[in-house]
């Protein structure tokens, strides 16, 4: 998925989380499907009937530096209108609608995750993990269960891995990382303050930082050495429910399978991994 499509998907996912004024900007962008090269903050603000500060805040919520970056990404936008997917459950939905939106959310999650995972970044992650002294997974909540599953699979390949559930233990473990080790952080939003602190600690101790997140413009993604982008079309906003977890699971499965491939090709002396 290109940058334009990825950004519009992000706007769609966050639409229900925006303030009312930010939502007007989001709807203006989604309905218009492009921004001309001469578009201005004032013009968008007037068209969306919000303040210029709201437009700027909207851009920041998307992880952009400002309006100029939004305009550059969306100028001459050519995303297929069919990609405008809405799966949020509404008050006037009947059970049939809810069921259909459930299937839509999971189908879109599988398809989008496959498109958004960058093969080059995936290979870099595989190489770093395969050659690591140890891999430390950092994740919270339900993401922790998925990280533990991935760690067990990697240990079966002979790669030392550690997973801790409690932040104090995570921080202590992060301080033990050294150059050649890998810190693998999982965060749907990419803005979890505890995960961000662990990232800084891992960086300070020279570890390679790999991030799995659905927000490529998050602070976490910006700090990473290697960023793997997932997605997730949750039916209830801000719940990080089934689709988000499915996308994380698929992303972690892709990592484990990529490491398996990397080890096999390196052992056989052929393929990109052996070069």
N, C-alpha and C positions, 0 to 999 in steps of 0.2 A: 504494500500500500504506500502511495507517495505521500509527501508531506502535507499536501492540500487535503487529501482524503483523511489522513490521520488527525489533522487539526479539527476538521468538521465533525469527525466521530467523537473527539474529545468534548467539543461544544455540546453535542447531543447528550453525551453521558452526564455532563455537569449541569445541564439546563435546569433541572429541578432543584439544584443546590444553590443556584444563583439568587441574589436578592431580587426583588421585583424589578428594580431599575436595570440591573445587569441582565435580567431575563429579556427585557425589551431589546437590548442590544443584541443578545444571542438570536432572538427571533428575526431581527432585522437582517442579520448576517445569513441565517439559514434560509430565509425567504428570497433574499437577493442573489445568493450563490456566487457573488463575486464582489470585488471592490476595485474600482477604477484606479489607475495609477495616480490620478490627481485627487483622490479621495482624501478628506481631512478629518481630524478629530471633530472639529466644529460641525462639519456636514453630517457625519454619522450621528452625532449627539442631537442635532436638530431633527433629523429624520426619525430617530428612535424616541424623540421627546424625553431625553435625559440630559444630564449635565456632561460637560466635557470630562470632568473628573471621573464620572461613572464609566465612560468609554475607556479611559486609561486604566481604571481599576479592573475592568473586564479583561483587558489584555494581560494584566499582571496575574489574574486568576488562572489564565491559560498557560502561565509560565513564560510569556513573551516579554521582551524587553520594553516594548511599548507599541503604540499604534502603527508605527512604520513597519515593524516586523509583521504585524497582522495583515497589513495591506500588501506587503511583498508576497506573503504566502498565498493570499486569497485572490490576488489580481489574476484575471483571466482564468478563474477557477472553472475546471471542466469536469468535476465529479458528477457521475451519473445520478440524476434525481432519485433513482430507485434506492440509492445508498442512504437516503434520509430515513433511517429506521427509528420508530418510536415504539418502545416496549414497556414503558412505565404504565403501571396499573392505575386506571382512572376511576373516579367514583361512579361513573355511569356505565362501566364495563359489566357485562354479564359473565357467567362462568365460561361460556364458549370463548369469549374474548380473552379471558385470563389464560385459558389453556393454550390458545393460539399464540399469545404473546410469550408464554413460557417456551414453546417450541422455537419460536422466532429468536428468542434471546440466546438459547443454547446453540442453535444453528449458526447464528451470526458470530457468536463467541468462537466457535471452532474455526470458522472460515477466516475471521479477522486475525486470530492468533497465528494461523498459518501464514498469512500475508505479512504480518507485522514483524515476525521474528526474522532478523537479518542473518542470512547464512554466514556472512563474513564475521560478524560479531560472535555468532554461535561457534564457529571454528576457533576463534581466538579464545573464547571461554573454555572450550574443550582442551586446547593446548595448555592453557594456564592451570587448569585443574589436573590434567594428566601429569604435569611436571611439578606439582606443588608438594612442598614438604608436608603440609596438612591443609585441609579445607575446613573453615569454620563457617557454619550457617547461622545467620542472624534473622530471626523472624518472630513476629508476635501473633498471638491469638490463633485463629484457624490456620494461618499461613505456617505456623510452627509445625503442625502435623504433616503438612506437605513437605516442608523442608526436611523433617526427620525421615520421611519415606525416601526422599532423594539421597540423603546421606547414607542410609542403609544400603541402597543400591550401589552407590559409589564405593562403599567399603567392601562390597562383594567383588569389586574390580581391583581391590588391593590399595585403594586410595584412603589414607587416614582422614577421617572426618569427625567433627564434633558439633553437637547441637545442644544449646541450653535454652530453657524456657523462661528463666528468671533473669530480669535485667541486670541485677548485681553480678550474677554469674557470667552473663554475656559480656559485661564490661571488663571483668577480670580476665576473661579468656581473650578478649580483643587486645588487651595490653600485653599478652604473651605472643602475639603474632610477630613474625619476623619476615624480612625480605625472602621471597620465594614461596611464602604461604599465600593462601587465597581467602579473602573475606567475601562470602556470598550473602548478599542482603536481599530480602524479599519484602516488598512493601507495595501494596496496590496503589496508594496515593502518591508515594514517593515523598511524603511530607511528614512522616511519623517522627517526632522529635527524638525519641529514644534511638531509633534506627539511624537518624542523622548523626547523633552523638557517637554511636558505635562506628559509623563510617569514618568520622574524623580521627577516632582513636586508631583504627586500622591503618589509615593513611600515615599517621604519625609514626607508626612502627614498621612502615615499609611494605605492607602486604598489598597484593594486587586486589583491587576492589571490583567485584562483579555485582551488578544490580539487576534484579528482575522486578519491573514495575509497569503499570499501565499508563504512566504519565511520563513521556519522554522529555518533557520540559520541566520536570520537578527538580527541586534542589538535590535530591538524591541522585537522579540521573546525571545531573551536571557534574557531580563529584566523582562519578564512576570512571574506572579505567575501561570497563566493558559494560555496555548497557543492552539488556535484552528486554524488548518491549512486548507486553501482552495487552489484553483488552478485557472486556467484561461488560455485558449488557444487563445490569441488574434491574429487576422489575420494580423493586422498592428502592428509591434513591438512598444513597449513603449507608446501605446495609452491608455491602461487600458480600453478597450472598452467593448462591450457586454458580451463576455464570462467571463471576470474578474468580472464584476458587477453581473452577474448571480451567480457566485460562492459565492460572498460575500452575496448576497441575500439568497441563500440556507443555507449558514452557519448561518446567523442571524435567519432564520426561524427555523433551527434546535435548536438553543439556546432557542427561545421563546417556542417551543414545548416541549423541555426538562424541562424548568421551569414549564410549565403547568403540565406535568407529575409528576414532583417532588412535587408540591403543592398538587396534587390530591392523590398521594400515601401516603404522609405524613399525610394528613387529614384523610385518611382511615385507617392508622396505619399498612400498609403492604408494602412490596417491599423494595428494597435497600434504598430508601430515608427515610424510617421510622426507619431504624436500628440505 
